[in-house]
Amino acid sequence: MLILNIIFWLTCYPLIFLMYFLLRNARDKNSWCFGVVLSKEWKKDPEVDLIDIEYRKNLKNMMVVFAVLPFFTLFMKHMSFLFTFWMIWILVICFLPLYWYAKANKQMRVLKSKRGWNPAGEFSYTDLKIAGLPKKVKLVTFLPCIILSLLPVPLSFVAFQESGYTAFRICIVTFALCTILFYLSAMWTDNLKVSVICEDTDTNMNYARAKKQVWKNFWLICCWFNTAFTWGIFVSMYFRESGFTWILVGSAIYCVVLMVLCAWLIKKIFAVNKSYEDKRTMKDAMDDDNHWIFGMVYYNPKDTHVMVDNRMGTGTAMNLATGVGKGMYVFATLCLLIVPVSCIWLIMLDFTPMRTEVVENTIVCTHLSVEYEIPLEDIEEYTVITDMPEVTKVSGTGMDSICSGTFEIYREGMFEAFYNPQNDLFIKIVTEDENYYISGYDDAATQEIVNEITAYIK
């Protein structure tokens, strides 16, 4: 469990700094201030300074508190509690800071109305030359890393034909597909609408080129880094016994590097926007404050664009008024609901005792439900073992209190598992169709099963 906690620390803990870096400059986002359209002159108002100071203070205090809380995981002894804590912590870190942002947005809207800061009416501008701007993302640029990333997939089957490498192959295929996903994401961002910031076409085109170049470089770096990591997994197959440890450590480093790249992206996009801030003289339909809920969620039935520039942080926001936008928000909500459900399920797995017993000449393995039923008459061979070999989980549950599902033993092959890894006594059962490694809740219960099998066979 210590390794799992270290992975959580390396992959999740930097998120708090990324969120703080992303949200602390909410006042200086283009012509927006906390999601409200404000000109450069309006931002100099003393009340704007007060709102900004209060926002930063609240954000900083909240981040300090939640930066300390993960240290309590060092004293947790159950994996289910550890997983639940980190999942809830991630959700809180991602969403609670938005409360202070929404509060500042409301204060800015009130101040804007009080001061009579009303921009021109709602218009939508399109610079036709931008529409014909050559694409930055081209397949020929990304094709080498895509090919190199896919190459370890067949090599993993050719070079390692014996059993015991299924988990390695699954990792290789997964990350190879991530390279393709990064390329598709690059194409998607390259085709997004770019804002028209002024009446000068050359300025609009340079602004569009600058943003597209930053996004292209980001996705290209991600592709090459992902390709290198995929090859790293393949190389780890040559050091099988320590390979999984290196994959776990590498995965943690992988997540940290991706977060660093995201921070680099945010910084670059901010720099591009800031360099063109003085040249921004035009507002379009998406700049109407009434179309932005709390300055974060875009809802404009008159705008047919699915994606627009985000007012908060960097990147893009989805138009909730479109069919695609509504569908994606429903999907995102369902994904969020899965988190508490999975935490409850994991706690039930951890604290529900396993039970293995012989009922009517059948070995019945029960946890939350009946996992396996092995008729005694189907047993061709059984062996009592006191030293469980090194196993790799292919699918199922692998916890400190129970291993259940499909596992794999190096050079022996796959088997069905249902045992308590804390025990010293296990039973290997061979049938015509399947091999099993099972145990009772403790060694005494395992010995009772052995006695039942022995008595039946005799």
C-alpha positions as CSV (number, residue, x, y, z in Angstrom):
1,M,0.0,0.0,0.0
2,L,3.0,2.3,0.5
3,I,3.8,2.1,-3.2
4,L,0.2,3.0,-4.0
5,N,0.3,6.0,-1.7
6,I,3.6,7.2,-3.2
7,I,2.0,7.0,-6.7
8,F,-1.0,9.0,-5.5
9,W,1.4,11.6,-4.0
10,L,3.4,11.9,-7.2
11,T,0.4,11.9,-9.6
12,C,-2.3,13.8,-7.6
13,Y,-0.5,16.1,-5.2
14,P,1.0,18.4,-7.9
15,L,-2.6,19.0,-9.0
16,I,-3.1,21.5,-6.1
17,F,-0.3,23.7,-7.4
18,L,-1.5,23.4,-11.0
19,M,-5.0,24.6,-9.9
20,Y,-3.6,27.4,-7.9
21,F,-1.4,28.5,-10.8
22,L,-4.4,28.3,-13.2
23,L,-6.8,30.3,-11.1
24,R,-4.7,32.9,-9.3
25,N,-4.5,35.2,-12.3
26,A,-8.2,35.2,-13.0
27,R,-8.1,39.0,-13.1
28,D,-5.8,39.2,-16.1
29,K,-7.4,36.9,-18.6
30,N,-7.5,38.8,-21.9
31,S,-10.3,41.5,-21.6
32,W,-12.0,39.4,-18.9
33,C,-11.8,39.8,-15.1
34,F,-13.2,36.8,-13.2
35,G,-15.2,35.9,-16.3
36,V,-16.6,39.4,-16.7
37,V,-15.7,41.6,-19.7
38,L,-13.7,44.6,-18.5
39,S,-11.6,47.1,-20.5
40,K,-8.0,47.8,-19.4
41,E,-9.1,51.1,-17.9
42,W,-12.0,49.5,-15.9
43,K,-9.6,47.0,-14.3
44,K,-7.8,49.9,-12.6
45,D,-10.8,50.7,-10.4
46,P,-9.9,50.4,-6.7
47,E,-12.9,48.1,-6.0
48,V,-11.6,45.7,-8.6
49,D,-8.4,45.6,-6.6
50,L,-10.3,44.8,-3.4
51,I,-12.3,41.9,-5.1
52,D,-9.0,40.5,-6.5
53,I,-7.2,40.7,-3.1
54,E,-10.1,39.0,-1.3
55,Y,-10.3,36.3,-4.0
56,R,-6.5,35.6,-3.9
57,K,-6.6,35.5,-0.1
58,N,-9.5,33.0,0.0
59,L,-7.9,30.9,-2.7
60,K,-4.5,30.8,-1.0
61,N,-6.0,29.9,2.4
62,M,-8.0,27.1,0.9
63,M,-5.0,25.7,-1.0
64,V,-2.9,25.7,2.2
65,V,-5.4,23.7,4.1
66,F,-5.8,21.1,1.4
67,A,-2.1,20.9,0.9
68,V,-1.7,19.7,4.5
69,L,-4.6,17.1,4.5
70,P,-2.8,14.5,2.3
71,F,-0.2,13.9,5.1
72,F,-2.9,12.0,7.0
73,T,-2.7,9.3,4.4
74,L,0.7,8.3,5.8
75,F,-1.2,6.8,8.8
76,M,-3.9,5.0,6.8
77,K,-3.8,1.2,6.8
78,H,-6.7,0.3,4.5
79,M,-6.4,0.7,0.7
80,S,-10.1,1.5,0.4
81,F,-9.8,4.5,2.7
82,L,-6.6,5.6,1.0
83,F,-8.3,5.5,-2.5
84,T,-11.4,7.2,-1.2
85,F,-9.5,10.0,0.4
86,W,-7.5,10.8,-2.7
87,M,-10.6,10.6,-5.0
88,I,-12.5,13.0,-2.7
89,W,-9.4,15.3,-2.4
90,I,-9.1,15.5,-6.2
91,L,-12.7,16.4,-6.6
92,V,-12.5,19.1,-3.9
93,I,-9.3,20.6,-5.3
94,C,-10.9,20.8,-8.8
95,F,-14.3,22.2,-7.8
96,L,-14.1,24.0,-4.4
97,P,-11.8,26.8,-5.7
98,L,-14.5,27.5,-8.3
99,Y,-16.7,28.7,-5.4
100,W,-14.4,31.7,-4.8
101,Y,-14.2,32.3,-8.5
102,A,-18.0,32.3,-8.8
103,K,-18.2,34.7,-5.8
104,A,-15.7,37.1,-7.4
105,N,-17.6,36.8,-10.7
106,K,-20.9,37.9,-9.0
107,Q,-19.1,40.8,-7.3
108,M,-17.7,41.9,-10.6
109,R,-21.0,41.8,-12.3
110,V,-22.6,43.9,-9.5
111,L,-19.7,46.4,-9.7
112,K,-19.9,46.6,-13.5
113,S,-23.6,47.3,-13.3
114,K,-23.2,49.9,-10.6
115,R,-20.4,51.7,-12.5
116,G,-22.4,51.6,-15.8
117,W,-19.6,49.7,-17.6
118,N,-21.6,48.5,-20.5
119,P,-19.8,47.5,-23.7
120,A,-21.3,47.6,-27.2
121,G,-24.1,45.3,-28.2
122,E,-23.8,41.7,-29.1
123,F,-22.2,41.0,-32.5
124,S,-20.4,38.1,-34.0
125,Y,-17.3,38.8,-36.1
126,T,-15.5,36.5,-38.6
127,D,-12.3,37.3,-40.4
128,L,-12.5,35.2,-43.6
129,K,-8.7,35.2,-44.0
130,I,-8.4,33.4,-40.6
131,A,-10.8,30.8,-41.8
132,G,-8.4,30.0,-44.7
133,L,-5.3,30.0,-42.5
134,P,-3.1,27.0,-43.2
135,K,-3.4,24.3,-40.5
136,K,-0.4,24.0,-38.1
137,V,-1.1,20.3,-37.3
138,K,-0.1,18.0,-40.2
139,L,0.0,14.2,-40.2
140,V,3.5,14.1,-41.6
141,T,4.8,15.9,-38.4
142,F,3.1,13.4,-36.0
143,L,3.4,10.3,-38.1
144,P,7.0,9.3,-37.0
145,C,6.1,9.2,-33.3
146,I,2.8,7.4,-34.1
147,I,4.6,4.7,-35.9
148,L,7.4,4.4,-33.3
149,S,4.7,4.3,-30.6
150,L,2.8,1.4,-32.3
151,L,6.0,-0.6,-33.0
152,P,6.4,-2.1,-29.5
153,V,2.9,-3.7,-29.8
154,P,3.8,-6.5,-32.2
155,L,7.4,-6.7,-30.8
156,S,6.0,-7.5,-27.4
157,F,4.3,-10.6,-28.8
158,V,7.2,-11.7,-31.0
159,A,10.0,-11.2,-28.4
160,F,8.1,-12.5,-25.4
161,Q,6.0,-15.5,-26.4
162,E,5.8,-17.2,-23.0
163,S,3.1,-16.5,-20.4
164,G,3.5,-13.9,-17.8
165,Y,3.6,-10.8,-19.9
166,T,-0.1,-10.0,-20.5
167,A,-0.1,-7.0,-18.2
168,F,2.9,-5.6,-20.0
169,R,1.2,-5.9,-23.3
170,I,-2.0,-4.2,-22.0
171,C,0.1,-1.3,-20.8
172,I,1.9,-1.0,-24.2
173,V,-1.3,-1.1,-26.2
174,T,-2.9,1.5,-23.9
175,F,-0.1,4.0,-24.2
176,A,0.4,3.4,-27.9
177,L,-3.2,4.4,-28.4
178,C,-2.6,7.5,-26.2
179,T,-0.2,8.7,-28.9
180,I,-3.0,8.5,-31.5
181,L,-5.3,10.2,-29.1
182,F,-2.9,13.1,-28.6
183,Y,-2.7,13.5,-32.4
184,L,-6.5,13.6,-32.7
185,S,-6.6,16.2,-29.9
186,A,-4.0,18.3,-31.8
187,M,-6.2,18.2,-34.9
188,W,-9.2,19.1,-32.9
189,T,-7.6,22.2,-31.2
190,D,-6.1,23.2,-34.6
191,N,-9.6,23.4,-36.1
192,L,-11.2,25.4,-33.2
193,K,-12.5,28.9,-33.8
194,V,-10.0,31.6,-33.1
195,S,-11.3,34.9,-31.7
196,V,-11.3,38.0,-33.9
197,I,-9.6,40.6,-31.7
198,C,-9.5,43.7,-33.9
199,E,-10.2,45.0,-37.4
200,D,-6.7,44.4,-38.7
201,T,-6.5,41.1,-40.5
202,D,-2.8,40.7,-40.2
203,T,-3.0,41.1,-36.4
204,N,-5.9,38.5,-36.3
205,M,-3.9,36.1,-38.4
206,N,-0.7,36.5,-36.3
207,Y,-2.8,36.0,-33.1
208,A,-4.3,32.8,-34.5
209,R,-0.9,31.5,-35.7
210,A,0.6,32.1,-32.3
211,K,-2.1,30.3,-30.4
212,K,-2.2,27.4,-32.9
213,Q,1.6,27.0,-32.7
214,V,1.6,26.8,-28.9
215,W,-1.1,24.1,-29.0
216,K,0.7,22.2,-31.8
217,N,4.0,22.2,-29.9
218,F,2.2,21.0,-26.7
219,W,0.6,18.0,-28.4
220,L,3.8,17.2,-30.3
221,I,5.8,17.1,-27.1
222,C,3.2,15.0,-25.5
223,C,3.3,12.5,-28.4
224,W,7.1,12.1,-28.3
225,F,7.1,11.8,-24.5
226,N,4.3,9.2,-24.7
227,T,6.2,7.3,-27.4
228,A,9.4,7.3,-25.2
229,F,7.3,6.0,-22.2
230,T,5.8,3.2,-24.4
231,W,9.2,2.0,-25.4
232,G,10.2,2.2,-21.7
233,I,7.5,-0.3,-20.9
234,F,8.7,-2.6,-23.7
235,V,12.3,-2.4,-22.3
236,S,11.0,-3.2,-18.8
237,M,9.8,-6.6,-20.2
238,Y,13.4,-7.7,-20.3
239,F,13.6,-7.1,-16.5
240,R,10.4,-8.8,-15.7
241,E,10.8,-9.2,-11.9
242,S,11.5,-5.6,-11.4
243,G,9.6,-4.4,-14.5
244,F,6.3,-3.6,-12.8
245,T,8.0,-1.5,-10.1
246,W,9.7,0.5,-12.9
247,I,6.4,0.9,-14.7
248,L,4.7,2.1,-11.5
249,V,7.5,4.6,-10.8
250,G,7.5,5.6,-14.5
251,S,3.7,6.1,-14.5
252,A,4.1,8.5,-11.6
253,I,6.8,10.4,-13.3
254,Y,4.7,10.4,-16.5
255,C,1.8,12.1,-14.7
256,V,4.1,14.7,-13.2
257,V,5.7,15.5,-16.5
258,L,2.2,15.9,-18.1
259,M,1.2,18.3,-15.4
260,V,4.4,20.3,-16.0
261,L,3.6,20.4,-19.7
262,C,0.1,21.7,-18.8
263,A,1.6,24.4,-16.7
264,W,4.0,25.3,-19.6
265,L,1.0,25.4,-21.9
266,I,-1.0,27.7,-19.6
267,K,2.0,30.0,-19.3
268,K,2.5,30.2,-23.0
269,I,-1.2,30.9,-23.8
270,F,-1.2,33.6,-21.1
271,A,1.9,35.1,-22.7
272,V,0.3,35.1,-26.2
273,N,-3.0,36.7,-24.9
274,K,-1.1,39.3,-22.9
275,S,1.1,40.3,-25.9
276,Y,-2.1,41.0,-27.9
277,E,-4.1,42.6,-25.1
278,D,-3.4,46.1,-26.2
279,K,-4.6,45.3,-29.7
280,R,-7.9,43.8,-28.7
281,T,-10.6,46.3,-29.7
282,M,-13.5,44.0,-30.7
283,K,-16.0,42.1,-28.7
284,D,-18.2,39.4,-30.2
285,A,-21.3,37.4,-29.1
286,M,-19.4,35.2,-26.7
287,D,-18.2,38.2,-24.8
288,D,-21.7,38.9,-23.5
289,D,-21.6,38.3,-19.8
290,N,-25.2,37.1,-19.9
291,H,-24.1,34.0,-21.8
292,W,-21.6,32.9,-19.1
293,I,-22.9,31.2,-15.9
294,F,-20.6,32.3,-13.0
295,G,-18.1,33.2,-15.7
296,M,-17.3,29.5,-16.2
297,V,-20.1,27.8,-18.2
298,Y,-21.0,29.1,-21.7
299,Y,-24.7,29.0,-22.7
300,N,-25.6,30.8,-25.9
301,P,-28.4,29.3,-28.0
302,K,-27.7,31.8,-30.8
303,D,-24.1,30.6,-31.2
304,T,-23.7,27.5,-33.3
305,H,-20.1,26.9,-32.2
306,V,-19.6,24.0,-29.9
307,M,-16.3,25.2,-28.5
308,V,-15.2,28.8,-27.7
309,D,-12.3,30.4,-25.8
310,N,-12.5,29.8,-22.1
311,R,-12.9,32.8,-19.8
312,M,-11.3,30.9,-16.9
313,G,-7.8,29.6,-17.1
314,T,-6.8,28.5,-20.6
315,G,-8.1,26.3,-23.4
316,T,-11.7,26.1,-24.5
317,A,-15.2,26.0,-23.1
318,M,-18.1,24.0,-24.5
319,N,-21.4,25.7,-25.4
320,L,-23.9,24.1,-23.2
321,A,-26.7,25.3,-25.4
322,T,-25.7,22.9,-28.2
323,G,-26.7,19.2,-28.4
324,V,-23.1,18.1,-28.2
325,G,-22.5,20.4,-25.2
326,K,-25.5,19.1,-23.3
327,G,-24.5,15.5,-24.1
328,M,-20.9,16.1,-22.8
329,Y,-22.1,17.7,-19.6
330,V,-24.4,14.8,-18.9
331,F,-21.5,12.4,-19.6
332,A,-19.2,14.4,-17.3
333,T,-21.9,14.4,-14.5
334,L,-22.2,10.6,-14.8
335,C,-18.4,10.2,-14.6
336,L,-18.4,12.3,-11.4
337,L,-21.1,10.2,-9.9
338,I,-19.1,7.1,-10.6
339,V,-16.4,8.3,-8.2
340,P,-18.4,8.0,-4.9
341,V,-20.0,4.8,-6.1
342,S,-16.6,3.3,-6.8
343,C,-15.3,4.4,-3.4
344,I,-18.3,2.8,-1.6
345,W,-17.8,-0.4,-3.6
346,L,-14.1,-0.5,-2.8
347,I,-14.8,-0.1,0.9
348,M,-17.3,-2.9,0.8
349,L,-14.7,-5.1,-1.0
350,D,-12.1,-4.3,1.7
351,F,-14.4,-4.9,4.7
352,T,-16.6,-7.7,3.5
353,P,-14.9,-11.0,4.7
354,M,-14.3,-13.6,2.0
355,R,-15.8,-17.0,2.5
356,T,-14.8,-20.3,1.0
357,E,-16.7,-23.5,2.0
358,V,-17.8,-26.8,0.6
359,V,-21.5,-27.0,0.1
360,E,-23.1,-30.2,-1.4
361,N,-19.7,-31.4,-2.7
362,T,-19.0,-28.1,-4.4
363,I,-16.4,-25.5,-3.3
364,V,-18.2,-22.2,-3.2
365,C,-16.1,-19.0,-3.1
366,T,-18.2,-16.0,-1.9
367,H,-17.3,-12.4,-1.4
368,L,-19.9,-9.7,-2.2
369,S,-21.5,-12.4,-4.3
370,V,-20.6,-16.0,-5.4
371,E,-17.4,-15.7,-7.3
372,Y,-16.6,-19.3,-8.1
373,E,-18.2,-22.8,-7.8
374,I,-15.9,-25.8,-8.2
375,P,-17.6,-29.2,-8.1
376,L,-15.3,-31.6,-6.2
377,E,-15.9,-34.2,-8.9
378,D,-14.2,-31.9,-11.5
379,I,-10.9,-31.7,-9.5
380,E,-8.2,-33.6,-11.3
381,E,-5.4,-32.6,-9.0
382,Y,-4.9,-30.5,-6.0
383,T,-1.8,-29.3,-4.1
384,V,-1.4,-27.6,-0.8
385,I,1.2,-24.9,-1.0
386,T,2.7,-22.6,1.7
387,D,4.6,-20.2,-0.6
388,M,2.4,-18.4,-3.0
389,P,4.4,-17.7,-6.2
390,E,4.7,-14.2,-7.6
391,V,1.5,-13.3,-9.5
392,T,0.3,-10.5,-11.8
393,K,-3.3,-9.4,-11.9
394,V,-4.9,-9.4,-15.3
395,S,-8.4,-8.5,-14.2
396,G,-10.3,-8.5,-10.9
397,T,-9.5,-7.5,-7.4
398,G,-6.0,-7.3,-5.9
399,M,-6.1,-6.0,-2.3
400,D,-4.3,-6.7,1.0
401,S,-7.3,-8.7,2.2
402,I,-8.3,-10.5,-1.0
403,C,-7.2,-11.5,-4.5
404,S,-10.0,-12.5,-6.8
405,G,-10.2,-12.7,-10.5
406,T,-7.9,-13.7,-13.3
407,F,-4.2,-13.6,-12.5
408,E,-1.0,-14.8,-14.2
409,I,2.1,-16.6,-13.1
410,Y,5.3,-16.3,-15.0
411,R,5.8,-19.3,-17.3
412,E,2.9,-21.1,-15.8
413,G,0.0,-19.2,-17.4
414,M,-3.3,-17.7,-16.2
415,F,-5.4,-18.9,-13.4
416,E,-8.5,-18.0,-11.4
417,A,-7.8,-16.6,-8.0
418,F,-9.7,-16.4,-4.7
419,Y,-7.5,-16.2,-1.7
420,N,-6.4,-14.1,1.2
421,P,-2.8,-13.0,0.5
422,Q,-2.2,-12.6,4.2
423,N,-2.5,-16.4,4.7
424,D,0.3,-19.0,4.8
425,L,-1.7,-21.8,3.4
426,F,-3.2,-22.0,-0.2
427,I,-4.7,-24.7,-2.4
428,K,-3.9,-25.1,-6.1
429,I,-6.7,-26.9,-7.9
430,V,-6.5,-28.2,-11.4
431,T,-9.6,-29.0,-13.4
432,E,-10.1,-29.9,-17.1
433,D,-11.1,-26.4,-18.0
434,E,-9.4,-24.1,-15.4
435,N,-6.7,-23.8,-12.8
436,Y,-7.4,-22.2,-9.4
437,Y,-5.5,-20.9,-6.5
438,I,-7.9,-20.6,-3.5
439,S,-7.9,-20.3,0.3
440,G,-10.2,-19.7,3.2
441,Y,-10.5,-16.6,5.2
442,D,-7.6,-17.8,7.3
443,D,-5.3,-20.9,7.4
444,A,-7.7,-22.8,9.6
445,A,-10.6,-22.4,7.1
446,T,-8.2,-23.4,4.3
447,Q,-7.2,-26.6,6.2
448,E,-10.9,-27.5,6.5
449,I,-11.3,-27.2,2.7
450,V,-8.3,-29.4,2.2
451,N,-9.8,-32.0,4.6
452,E,-13.1,-32.0,2.7
453,I,-11.3,-32.4,-0.7
454,T,-9.1,-35.3,0.7
455,A,-12.1,-37.1,2.2
456,Y,-14.1,-36.8,-1.1
457,I,-11.3,-38.1,-3.3
458,K,-10.5,-41.0,-1.0
